């Protein structure tokens, strides 16, 4: 069983999200939107599934440096762990700050900031590739000689702390604001208003921001999101939109030195002969509208059902993948990622969404069931997968006919003489 503290905390995360949802419903505060919340959780699932493979790189790198380059070997104790926890948060501050100030690093971290809402699901909206860059900032701890197991635990606790600060229900917290990152201070960090951009990078302690000039208290309510909104609920597009933009702009930059500067300078930088740095535009609050798309109730019900199935399978995968055969592990990961993509495309109302979903269901689900059975799992798993695929396919066919009927009716109305 996976004993990662973050994975073990998943039930608590969803319990707190449920409480926040209920509180919003009772108080008539609309802090959640269906598609945005599903998109946030979808990105979190994709990050956790890909992390099964990518975290091996990050932890393996730390272990290698600890094994061959450490100066000391610090014994494990409560006081050495307390010191490690503080130093891990210090390293997190710089990893996080550079993820905002270096374009290449921002291409991964941007995923966490794409939501235009601010609630506990945003805490789970994470990039699949950020660990590649941020893992480098923790290597000095390995050189000093902190045990890898202690480091993984300290990093997990640093991450867990940051869940609760993604809420609008808690206001200013007085003197604590001078020591810890609080919801108020982290709301600033998620603001796209020019005065709030690149502020409050700390994970647990706000002291680092005060010491290094990136502190900003919350004044007027922030406008959440990024300066160029994603305008999509697709978790794959969320992870690759900024790298795709960077690729387009890199091809237009003629000089190699400037291509390198573009990668490592601030997001928005261009050479002077191409217009120079593009600062964040002011937010026109009076005309600002969040991205959204109308989702028919029947399609919403189908997407929510598929998301619940995805959530259940992903949780089972994360708790039990250790010891699985590589083929089963890879096959389940592909199925989960495909399901996540399909849900995002359905919510985006993409024309190809129904086709991609049908391709996932008809050959994909039974194939996954067969793979599961071939790996020594009980035979009834195959039959459950087949039944689920058949039920979902019939539901999808019914939705397609409804969509087609609605489209034909709309076409008749538009072609009718006025």
DRENFI-260286 format. One record per residue (C-alpha): residue number from 1; x negated, z, y. Coordinates in Angstrom, 1 decimal, decimal comma, always signed. Layout:
# residues N
   num       c1       c3       c2
   NUM        X        Z        Y
...
END
This chain:
# residues 418
   num       c1       c3       c2
     1     +0,0     +0,0     +0,0
     2     -1,2     -0,8     +3,6
     3     -2,1     +2,4     +5,4
     4     -2,7     +0,8     +8,8
     5     -1,1     +3,3    +11,3
     6     +0,4     +0,3    +13,2
     7     +2,1     -1,1    +10,1
     8     +3,3     +2,4     +9,1
     9     +4,8     +2,8    +12,6
    10     +7,0     -0,3    +12,4
    11    +10,1     +1,7    +11,4
    12     +9,6     +4,0    +14,4
    13     +9,2     +1,1    +16,7
    14    +12,5     -0,4    +15,6
    15    +14,2     +3,0    +15,8
    16    +13,1     +3,4    +19,5
    17    +14,1     -0,2    +20,3
    18    +17,5     +0,6    +18,9
    19    +17,8     +3,7    +21,0
    20    +16,8     +1,7    +24,1
    21    +19,3     -0,9    +23,3
    22    +22,1     +1,7    +22,9
    23    +21,1     +3,4    +26,1
    24    +21,3     +0,1    +27,9
    25    +24,7     -0,7    +26,4
    26    +26,1     +2,7    +27,4
    27    +24,8     +2,6    +30,9
    28    +25,6     -1,1    +31,5
    29    +21,9     -1,9    +32,2
    30    +21,1     -5,4    +30,9
    31    +17,4     -4,9    +29,9
    32    +17,6     -7,0    +26,8
    33    +18,5    -10,7    +26,2
    34    +19,1    -11,9    +22,7
    35    +16,7    -14,9    +22,7
    36    +14,0    -13,1    +24,6
    37    +14,0    -10,1    +22,4
    38    +13,9    -12,2    +19,2
    39    +11,1    -14,3    +20,7
    40     +9,1    -11,1    +21,5
    41     +9,5     -9,8    +17,9
    42     +8,8    -13,2    +16,5
    43     +5,5    -13,3    +18,3
    44     +4,7     -9,9    +16,9
    45     +5,5    -11,0    +13,4
    46     +3,3    -14,1    +13,7
    47     +0,5    -11,9    +15,1
    48     +0,7     -9,4    +12,2
    49     +0,9    -12,1     +9,5
    50     -2,1    -14,0    +11,0
    51     -3,8    -10,7    +11,5
    52     -4,0    -10,1     +7,8
    53     -6,6    -12,9     +7,8
    54     -8,1    -12,6    +11,3
    55     -8,6     -8,9    +11,3
    56    -11,0     -9,3     +8,4
    57    -13,2    -11,1    +10,8
    58    -13,0     -8,5    +13,5
    59    -13,5     -5,5    +11,1
    60    -16,1     -7,3     +9,1
    61    -18,1     -8,1    +12,3
    62    -18,0     -4,4    +13,3
    63    -19,2     -3,4     +9,8
    64    -22,0     -5,9     +9,8
    65    -23,3     -4,6    +13,2
    66    -22,9     -1,0    +12,0
    67    -24,8     -1,7     +8,8
    68    -27,8     -3,6    +10,2
    69    -28,0     -2,9    +14,0
    70    -26,9     +0,7    +14,5
    71    -29,3     +3,0    +16,3
    72    -27,9     +6,3    +15,0
    73    -25,4     +7,3    +12,4
    74    -22,9     +9,7    +14,1
    75    -21,3    +12,1    +11,6
    76    -17,5    +12,2    +11,5
    77    -16,0    +15,3    +13,1
    78    -13,1    +16,1    +15,4
    79    -15,3    +16,1    +18,5
    80    -17,1    +12,9    +17,6
    81    -13,7    +11,3    +17,0
    82    -12,5    +12,5    +20,4
    83    -15,5    +11,0    +22,1
    84    -15,0     +7,7    +20,1
    85    -11,3     +7,6    +21,2
    86    -12,3     +7,8    +24,9
    87    -15,1     +5,2    +24,4
    88    -12,7     +2,9    +22,5
    89    -10,3     +3,0    +25,4
    90    -13,2     +2,3    +27,8
    91    -14,1     -0,7    +25,7
    92    -10,4     -1,7    +25,6
    93    -10,3     -1,6    +29,4
    94    -13,1     -4,2    +29,7
    95    -11,7     -6,3    +26,9
    96     -8,3     -6,3    +28,5
    97     -9,7     -6,9    +32,0
    98    -11,8     -9,8    +30,9
    99     -8,7    -11,2    +29,0
   100     -7,2    -11,6    +32,5
   101    -10,3    -12,7    +34,4
   102    -11,8    -15,2    +31,9
   103     -9,7    -18,3    +31,4
   104    -10,8    -18,7    +27,7
   105     -9,8    -15,2    +26,9
   106     -6,5    -15,5    +28,9
   107     -5,6    -18,4    +26,7
   108     -4,9    -15,8    +24,0
   109     -3,7    -12,8    +26,0
   110     -1,2    -14,8    +28,0
   111     +1,3    -14,5    +25,1
   112     +1,8    -10,8    +25,8
   113     +2,8    -11,5    +29,4
   114     +5,2    -14,4    +28,8
   115     +8,4    -12,4    +28,6
   116    +10,4    -12,3    +31,8
   117    +12,0     -9,1    +30,6
   118    +10,5     -5,6    +30,3
   119    +11,5     -3,5    +27,3
   120    +10,0     -2,1    +24,1
   121    +10,1     -5,4    +22,3
   122     +7,5     -6,7    +24,9
   123     +5,0     -4,2    +23,4
   124     +5,2     -6,1    +20,1
   125     +4,8     -9,5    +21,7
   126     +1,1    -10,1    +20,9
   127     -1,3    -13,0    +20,6
   128     -2,4    -14,2    +17,2
   129     -5,9    -15,0    +18,4
   130     -6,9    -12,4    +20,9
   131     -8,7    -10,3    +18,3
   132    -11,3    -13,0    +18,1
   133    -12,5    -12,3    +21,7
   134    -11,7     -8,6    +22,1
   135    -13,5     -7,6    +18,9
   136    -16,8     -8,5    +20,7
   137    -16,3     -5,7    +23,3
   138    -16,2     -3,0    +20,6
   139    -19,6     -3,9    +19,0
   140    -21,6     -1,5    +21,2
   141    -19,7     +1,4    +19,4
   142    -21,1     +0,1    +16,1
   143    -24,6     -0,1    +17,6
   144    -24,3     +3,5    +18,8
   145    -23,3     +4,4    +15,2
   146    -19,6     +5,3    +15,1
   147    -18,3     +5,0    +11,5
   148    -16,1     +1,8    +11,0
   149    -13,2     +3,8     +9,5
   150    -13,2     +6,2    +12,5
   151    -13,3     +3,2    +14,8
   152    -10,4     +1,4    +13,2
   153     -8,4     +4,7    +13,4
   154     -9,3     +5,2    +17,1
   155     -8,4     +1,6    +18,0
   156     -5,1     +1,9    +16,1
   157     -4,2     +5,1    +18,1
   158     -5,1     +3,4    +21,3
   159     -2,8     +0,6    +20,5
   160     +0,1     +2,9    +19,3
   161     -0,1     +4,8    +22,6
   162     +0,7     +1,6    +24,5
   163     +4,1     +1,1    +22,9
   164     +6,1     +3,6    +24,9
   165     +4,8     +2,4    +28,3
   166     +6,8     -0,8    +27,9
   167    +10,1     +0,6    +29,2
   168    +12,0     +0,7    +32,5
   169    +13,8     +4,0    +31,6
   170    +10,9     +6,3    +32,6
   171    +10,0     +6,6    +36,3
   172     +7,0     +8,0    +38,0
   173     +5,4    +11,0    +36,1
   174     +3,6    +12,9    +39,0
   175     +0,1    +14,1    +38,3
   176     -0,1    +12,3    +35,0
   177     -0,3     +9,1    +36,9
   178     -3,9    +10,0    +37,9
   179     -5,0    +10,4    +34,3
   180     -2,9     +8,4    +31,9
   181     -1,4     +4,9    +31,8
   182     +2,4     +5,5    +32,3
   183     +5,4     +3,2    +32,1
   184     +5,4     +2,9    +35,9
   185     +1,7     +1,9    +36,0
   186     +2,1     -0,6    +33,2
   187     +5,1     -2,2    +34,7
   188     +2,7     -3,1    +37,6
   189     +0,4     -4,7    +35,0
   190     +3,2     -7,0    +33,8
   191     +4,3     -8,0    +37,3
   192     +3,7    -11,6    +38,4
   193     +3,8    -10,7    +42,1
   194     +0,5    -11,5    +43,7
   195     -0,2     -7,8    +44,7
   196     +0,3     -6,8    +41,0
   197     -1,7     -9,5    +39,2
   198     -4,8     -8,2    +37,3
   199     -4,1     -4,6    +38,0
   200     -4,0     -1,5    +35,7
   201     -5,9     -2,7    +32,6
   202     -6,3     +0,7    +31,0
   203     -4,8     +1,3    +27,5
   204     -4,5     +5,1    +27,5
   205     -6,5     +6,3    +30,6
   206     -5,9     +5,0    +34,1
   207     -9,2     +6,5    +35,2
   208    -11,0     +3,3    +34,4
   209     -8,9     +1,3    +36,8
   210     -9,5     +3,9    +39,5
   211    -13,2     +3,8    +38,9
   212    -13,6     +0,1    +38,8
   213    -11,1     -1,0    +41,6
   214     -8,2     -2,4    +39,6
   215     -5,7     +0,4    +40,3
   216     -2,3     -0,3    +41,8
   217     +0,7     +2,0    +42,0
   218     +4,2     +0,7    +41,5
   219     +5,9     +0,0    +44,8
   220     +8,8     -2,6    +44,8
   221    +10,1     -3,5    +41,4
   222     +7,9     -6,1    +39,7
   223     +9,0     -9,6    +38,7
   224     +7,9     -9,9    +35,1
   225     +6,3    -12,8    +33,3
   226     +3,6    -15,3    +34,2
   227     +3,2    -17,6    +37,2
   228     +4,1    -20,7    +35,2
   229     +6,9    -19,6    +32,8
   230     +6,7    -20,7    +29,2
   231    +10,4    -21,8    +29,1
   232    +10,6    -21,6    +25,3
   233    +11,4    -19,2    +22,5
   234     +9,0    -20,9    +20,1
   235     +6,3    -18,4    +18,9
   236     +3,9    -21,2    +17,9
   237     +4,2    -22,9    +21,3
   238     +3,7    -19,4    +22,9
   239     +0,3    -19,1    +21,2
   240     -0,8    -22,7    +21,9
   241     +0,7    -23,5    +25,4
   242     -2,2    -22,3    +27,5
   243     -5,0    -23,8    +25,2
   244     -3,1    -27,1    +25,4
   245     -3,1    -26,9    +29,2
   246     -6,8    -26,0    +29,2
   247     -7,5    -29,0    +27,0
   248     -5,7    -31,4    +29,4
   249     -7,5    -30,0    +32,5
   250    -10,9    -30,0    +30,7
   251    -10,6    -33,7    +30,1
   252    -10,1    -34,3    +33,8
   253    -13,2    -32,4    +34,8
   254    -16,1    -34,8    +34,9
   255    -19,1    -32,5    +35,0
   256    -20,2    -30,5    +32,0
   257    -21,3    -27,5    +34,1
   258    -17,9    -27,4    +35,7
   259    -16,2    -27,6    +32,2
   260    -18,2    -24,5    +31,3
   261    -17,2    -22,8    +34,5
   262    -13,6    -23,7    +33,9
   263    -13,7    -21,8    +30,5
   264    -15,3    -18,6    +31,9
   265    -14,0    -18,4    +35,4
   266    -10,6    -17,0    +36,4
   267     -7,4    -18,7    +35,3
   268     -6,4    -21,1    +38,0
   269    -10,0    -22,1    +38,8
   270    -10,9    -25,8    +39,4
   271    -14,0    -27,4    +41,1
   272    -13,7    -27,8    +44,8
   273    -13,6    -31,6    +44,5
   274    -10,4    -31,1    +42,4
   275     -8,7    -28,8    +44,8
   276    -10,5    -25,5    +44,1
   277     -9,0    -22,2    +43,0
   278     -5,2    -22,1    +42,7
   279     -4,0    -18,6    +43,5
   280     -0,8    -17,1    +42,2
   281     +2,2    -18,3    +44,3
   282     +4,4    -15,7    +45,9
   283     +7,7    -14,9    +44,1
   284    +10,8    -16,1    +45,8
   285    +13,0    -13,3    +44,6
   286    +16,2    -14,7    +46,2
   287    +16,0    -18,0    +44,2
   288    +14,2    -16,8    +41,1
   289    +16,1    -17,3    +37,8
   290    +14,8    -16,3    +34,4
   291    +14,6    -19,0    +31,7
   292    +17,5    -19,0    +29,3
   293    +19,6    -21,3    +27,2
   294    +23,2    -21,1    +26,1
   295    +23,3    -20,3    +22,3
   296    +26,7    -20,7    +20,7
   297    +27,8    -17,5    +18,9
   298    +27,8    -19,2    +15,5
   299    +24,2    -20,4    +15,9
   300    +23,2    -17,0    +17,3
   301    +24,7    -15,4    +14,2
   302    +22,8    -17,7    +11,9
   303    +19,5    -17,2    +13,8
   304    +20,0    -13,4    +13,7
   305    +20,6    -13,4    +10,0
   306    +17,5    -15,5     +9,4
   307    +15,5    -13,1    +11,7
   308    +16,7    -10,1     +9,6
   309    +15,5    -11,8     +6,4
   310    +12,2    -12,7     +8,1
   311    +11,8     -9,1     +9,3
   312    +12,5     -7,7     +5,8
   313    +10,1    -10,1     +4,1
   314     +7,4     -9,7     +6,7
   315     +7,6     -5,9     +6,4
   316     +7,3     -6,1     +2,6
   317     +4,4     -8,5     +3,0
   318     +2,5     -6,2     +5,4
   319     +3,1     -3,1     +3,3
   320     +2,1     -4,7     -0,1
   321     -0,1     -7,7     +0,3
   322     -3,3     -5,9     -0,7
   323     -4,1     -6,7     -4,2
   324     -2,0     -9,9     -4,3
   325     -3,5    -13,1     -5,6
   326     -4,8    -15,4     -2,8
   327     -2,3    -18,1     -3,6
   328     +0,7    -15,7     -3,3
   329     -0,7    -14,2     -0,1
   330     -1,2    -17,6     +1,5
   331     +2,1    -19,0     +0,2
   332     +4,0    -16,0     +1,6
   333     +2,2    -16,2     +4,9
   334     +3,1    -20,0     +5,3
   335     +6,7    -19,3     +4,5
   336     +6,9    -16,4     +7,0
   337     +5,2    -18,4     +9,8
   338     +7,5    -21,4     +9,1
   339    +10,6    -19,2     +9,2
   340     +9,4    -17,8    +12,6
   341     +8,8    -21,2    +14,0
   342    +12,2    -22,4    +12,7
   343    +14,1    -19,6    +14,4
   344    +12,3    -20,3    +17,7
   345    +13,2    -24,0    +17,6
   346    +16,8    -23,1    +16,8
   347    +17,0    -20,8    +19,9
   348    +15,3    -23,6    +21,9
   349    +18,1    -26,0    +20,8
   350    +15,4    -28,5    +19,8
   351    +16,8    -31,7    +18,3
   352    +14,4    -31,4    +15,3
   353    +15,3    -27,7    +14,6
   354    +18,0    -28,3    +12,0
   355    +15,8    -30,8    +10,1
   356    +12,8    -28,3    +10,1
   357    +15,1    -25,5     +9,0
   358    +16,5    -27,7     +6,2
   359    +13,0    -28,6     +5,0
   360    +12,2    -24,9     +5,0
   361    +15,2    -24,0     +2,9
   362    +15,6    -26,7     +0,3
   363    +12,0    -27,1     -1,1
   364    +10,4    -24,1     +0,7
   365    +12,3    -21,1     -0,4
   366    +12,6    -22,0     -4,2
   367     +8,9    -23,0     -4,2
   368     +8,0    -19,6     -2,8
   369    +10,2    -18,0     -5,4
   370     +8,5    -20,0     -8,2
   371     +5,1    -19,0     -6,8
   372     +6,2    -15,3     -6,8
   373     +7,4    -15,6    -10,4
   374     +4,2    -17,4    -11,4
   375     +2,2    -14,5    -10,0
   376     +3,7    -12,1    -12,5
   377     +6,7    -10,9    -10,4
   378    +10,1    -10,3    -11,9
   379    +12,1    -13,5    -12,7
   380    +15,1    -12,4    -10,7
   381    +13,1    -12,9     -7,5
   382    +13,2    -16,7     -8,2
   383    +17,0    -16,6     -8,5
   384    +17,4    -14,5     -5,4
   385    +15,3    -17,0     -3,4
   386    +17,3    -19,9     -4,8
   387    +20,6    -18,2     -3,9
   388    +19,4    -17,4     -0,4
   389    +18,3    -21,0     +0,1
   390    +21,6    -22,4     -1,1
   391    +23,7    -20,0     +1,0
   392    +21,6    -20,7     +4,1
   393    +21,7    -24,5     +3,5
   394    +25,5    -24,5     +3,3
   395    +25,7    -22,4     +6,4
   396    +23,3    -24,8     +8,2
   397    +25,4    -27,8     +7,1
   398    +28,5    -26,2     +8,5
   399    +26,7    -25,5    +11,8
   400    +25,5    -29,1    +11,9
   401    +29,0    -30,4    +11,5
   402    +30,2    -28,1    +14,3
   403    +27,4    -29,2    +16,6
   404    +28,1    -32,8    +15,9
   405    +31,8    -32,4    +16,5
   406    +31,1    -30,6    +19,8
   407    +28,6    -33,3    +20,8
   408    +31,1    -36,1    +20,0
   409    +33,8    -34,4    +22,0
   410    +31,5    -34,0    +25,0
   411    +30,6    -37,7    +24,7
   412    +34,2    -38,7    +24,6
   413    +34,9    -36,7    +27,7
   414    +32,0    -38,2    +29,6
   415    +33,0    -41,8    +28,6
   416    +36,7    -41,3    +29,5
   417    +37,9    -43,2    +32,6
   418    +38,0    -41,0    +35,7
END
